[in-house]
Amino acid sequence: MNRTLLVLIMVVAASLCGAATDRFYISDFSIAPGQTRQVSIMLDNEIEYTAFQADLFMTEGLEVTQVNGAYNIALTDRKGSDHVLTTALREDGSIRMMSYSLGVKPFSGNSGALVNFEVAAAADFVGPAFVVLSNICFTTTMGEEVIFDDSFSIVQSRLRGDVNDDKAVTIADVTKLIDHLLDETVVINRVNADMNEDGAIAINDVTALIDLLLGN
């Protein structure tokens, strides 16, 4: 490795520490057993950065997808191609992310998605589970250090069609869903009942649930 590059990486890594401010967090998302969903790490801050570090930890039943043995974690397009993002599995089971710029060019200071990755849920995943970000630290273009409070996100598990939340999908769920459409005071698991994932509970969801039970 080029000596100048090695020194730069060591300096960047050594500089990642400081005091809490603003937000660095996982976007809200839900996931069903056997499902794979894109997840974004968001940054709410107007300061420009040259490097950052964070550790990503997920509880049992969730894992970050891999491509050719490497974690499929990437900076968003708005951050530019001048930055390099490296990842490594740590002894505690977390995935360490570290990003830096060979030209010491800053990340955009605007709020929004900084990193995207895909999470896959095991077929027997029941949740709820936690996605945790820790050891979060940035280096600013002014050489200052900024640490964000540890951040976590509750991942909403889902058993598609389990309207009455009894961990099974049967004709009883159809009845419960129809009861809810006739009387909205009837409590249901709205995430599981939203069969077509359009954010609303309607007769179309009843039809989709019946199709599911019939094996279509």
C-alpha angles and dihedrals in degrees: 000000000000108000093225091052092048092051091048092052091049092049092049092048093047093050097056104110140084144107130327124267143147122349138304109170150142117268116242115266141153129220135192129212109283092011129127118210135179114243128195130208107216129209121203105188137102097212119104118237135199097196143005141189131199138160119225119205128179128185124242116299097037128083139170111249118245134214117205090343094308126108112259095233119136141171114249118256092251089068093062134231096271092085126081120212118200127185135193137176112243129211092254090058096255125126114235117213121196126176130186140160123238088208092042088240116163130246115241110277093214119110118255143081114343102172134021128198140156125248122201122202121212117247090248096044110137103166152143090195137173130239107200132194117198141163088036114177138157135193115217128218087253091059092253123137125232125189122194123210114259108274133205138180128205109230112216112226120212138200101192110233097012092128096161092045096234093132092252136084114226142137086279088072090055090052091048092050093050090048089054093050089052094044119019091199087074104101118231138164097262095192092056092040095054093088097171093041095231094132094250135091111228144141089278088068090054090053092048091049092051089049089052092052091048089053098248 
